[in-house]
Amino acid sequence: MKAEECVLFSGAANGAESEFGAAAERRGIDEVNFTFEGHKDARGRGIRVLTHEELIHGDVSLAYVSKLMHRHYADTRLFKKVLQSIWHQVNSPGMLIDDYRHFLNKKAVRKMIGRDAEVIKRGSPLKRASEIRAPVLLFHGDQDLNVSIKHSKKMAKALKRAKKSVEFIEYEDVEHSIRRNGYRVDMLDRIGSFLDSHIGQPATAP
């Protein structure tokens, strides 16, 4: 098994989880750390902040877990959230690995778009940045596991080089869906301003 075919699903907690994460990083293995607001994360790589709704979706019975583990656990909000995040660690890998293979695995990409260099070049926005006439607004989270942020950076650079209108917004410590409320509000505000500024205006000549 190759490193690029592996993903570590963890919880970013101090101790064993952070050590496993550090080991994965040293070996070039991607990691997804499920966490929640207020949790003290010992890892900053691959952070996936669970929303309130997602935590509820992973709700488990404390009595059942205590019986299963033959231990008594404190009935606190923090521990309940920890259990809910562990539920996502156990149940989400199938879905996330499928996304990972479709978007990051080179073999899958080749299967989807082929190997014909001319066909790829004709269909690549990056290679045809000089032909783009409309203003472009790009958003990307730096912890995106589906699509690497380097693609947005390259696209923004190509558009600027071609003297096109482009704005690139990079959000720190967020994944593909940009779920954090503060970033989501900021993104929607920017989109609204962008549309107000450009809708109805004629496209510039190529």
C-alpha positions in Angstrom: 0.0 0.0 0.0 1.3 3.4 -1.0 1.2 6.5 1.3 -0.9 8.5 -1.2 -3.6 5.7 -1.0 -3.9 6.1 2.8 -5.8 8.6 5.0 -5.6 8.8 8.8 -8.9 9.6 10.5 -8.5 10.9 14.0 -9.5 13.5 16.5 -6.5 15.9 16.9 -6.4 15.3 20.6 -3.1 15.5 22.6 -1.4 12.2 23.2 -1.8 9.1 21.0 -3.9 10.9 18.4 -1.4 13.8 17.9 1.5 11.3 17.8 -0.3 9.2 15.1 -0.9 12.4 13.2 2.7 13.4 13.4 3.8 10.0 12.2 1.4 10.2 9.3 2.7 13.6 8.2 6.3 12.3 8.3 5.4 9.5 6.0 3.4 11.7 3.6 0.0 10.3 4.6 -3.0 12.6 4.6 -5.0 13.0 7.8 -8.6 14.1 8.6 -9.1 15.3 12.2 -12.7 15.6 13.3 -13.1 18.2 16.0 -15.7 20.7 17.3 -15.8 24.3 18.5 -14.2 24.6 21.9 -12.0 21.5 21.6 -8.3 21.9 22.2 -6.7 20.5 19.1 -3.1 19.3 19.3 -3.0 18.9 15.5 -3.7 21.7 12.9 -3.4 19.5 9.8 -6.6 18.2 8.1 -8.9 19.8 10.6 -12.6 19.1 10.0 -14.8 21.1 12.4 -18.2 19.4 12.9 -21.3 21.5 13.0 -23.9 21.2 15.7 -26.2 19.2 13.3 -23.4 16.8 12.4 -22.6 16.2 16.1 -26.2 15.4 16.8 -26.1 13.0 13.8 -23.3 11.1 15.5 -25.1 10.9 18.9 -24.5 7.7 20.8 -25.8 6.3 24.1 -23.4 7.0 27.0 -24.9 4.0 28.9 -24.2 1.7 25.9 -20.6 2.9 25.6 -20.0 2.5 29.3 -21.4 -1.0 29.2 -19.4 -1.9 26.1 -16.1 -0.6 27.5 -16.8 -1.8 31.1 -16.0 1.7 32.3 -17.9 4.6 33.9 -17.8 7.8 31.9 -18.8 11.2 33.1 -22.0 12.5 31.6 -20.7 15.9 30.5 -21.3 18.0 27.3 -17.6 17.8 26.4 -17.3 14.0 26.7 -20.6 13.6 24.7 -19.1 15.7 21.9 -15.9 13.7 22.0 -18.0 10.5 21.5 -20.0 12.2 18.7 -16.8 13.1 16.9 -15.5 9.6 17.3 -18.7 8.4 15.6 -17.7 10.4 12.5 -14.1 9.0 12.6 -15.6 5.5 12.4 -18.4 6.2 9.9 -17.0 8.8 7.6 -13.9 7.2 6.1 -15.8 5.3 3.4 -17.3 8.5 2.0 -14.2 10.6 2.4 -11.9 8.1 0.9 -14.2 7.9 -2.1 -13.9 11.7 -2.5 -10.2 11.5 -2.0 -9.7 9.0 -4.7 -11.9 10.8 -7.2 -10.3 14.2 -6.8 -6.7 13.6 -5.7 -5.6 10.2 -7.0 -3.7 10.5 -10.2 -5.0 7.2 -11.6 -8.6 8.2 -11.1 -8.0 11.6 -12.7 -6.4 10.0 -15.7 -9.3 7.7 -16.0 -11.8 10.6 -16.0 -10.0 13.0 -18.4 -7.7 10.7 -20.3 -4.1 11.2 -21.4 -4.5 13.1 -24.6 -2.4 16.2 -23.9 -4.2 18.4 -26.5 -7.6 17.5 -25.2 -6.5 18.3 -21.7 -5.0 21.6 -22.8 -8.1 22.7 -24.7 -10.3 22.0 -21.7 -8.1 23.5 -19.0 -9.1 26.9 -17.6 -5.5 27.3 -16.4 -4.1 26.9 -19.9 -6.7 29.3 -21.4 -6.7 32.0 -18.7 -6.0 34.7 -21.3 -9.3 33.9 -23.0 -11.5 34.4 -19.9 -13.5 37.6 -20.2 -15.6 37.7 -17.1 -14.3 38.8 -13.6 -13.4 35.8 -11.4 -13.8 35.3 -7.7 -12.1 32.3 -6.1 -12.5 30.9 -2.6 -10.5 28.0 -1.1 -9.9 26.5 2.3 -6.3 25.6 3.0 -7.2 22.2 4.5 -9.3 21.1 1.5 -8.8 17.3 1.0 -10.9 17.1 -2.1 -9.2 19.7 -4.3 -5.8 21.0 -3.4 -5.6 24.7 -2.8 -2.6 24.9 -5.2 -5.1 24.7 -8.1 -6.8 28.0 -7.0 -3.4 29.6 -6.4 -2.2 28.7 -9.9 -5.4 29.9 -11.5 -5.3 33.2 -9.7 -1.6 33.6 -10.7 -2.4 32.8 -14.3 -5.3 35.3 -14.4 -3.2 38.1 -12.9 -0.4 37.3 -15.4 -3.0 37.7 -18.2 -4.1 41.0 -16.6 -7.6 39.7 -15.9 -9.9 40.7 -13.1 -9.5 38.2 -10.3 -9.9 38.0 -6.5 -8.6 35.0 -4.6 -9.7 34.5 -0.9 -7.9 31.8 1.1 -9.5 30.7 4.4 -7.2 29.2 7.1 -7.9 25.9 8.8 -11.0 25.0 6.9 -11.9 22.2 4.5 -13.6 21.9 1.1 -17.1 22.9 2.3 -16.0 26.0 4.2 -18.6 25.3 7.0 -17.4 27.6 9.7 -20.0 30.3 10.3 -17.6 33.3 10.3 -16.0 32.2 7.0 -19.4 31.2 5.4 -20.9 34.7 6.2 -17.7 36.4 4.9 -17.9 34.3 1.7 -21.6 35.1 1.1 -21.0 38.8 1.7 -18.1 38.9 -0.8 -20.2 37.0 -3.4 -23.0 39.5 -2.9 -20.7 42.5 -3.4 -19.0 40.8 -6.3 -22.3 40.2 -8.1 -23.6 43.7 -7.3 -20.4 45.1 -8.9 -20.4 43.1 -12.0 -23.8 41.9 -13.0 -25.2 43.9 -15.9 -21.8 45.1 -17.0 -20.6 44.1 -20.4 -17.8 41.6 -20.6 -14.4 42.9 -21.6 -12.8 42.1 -24.9 -10.4 39.1 -24.8 
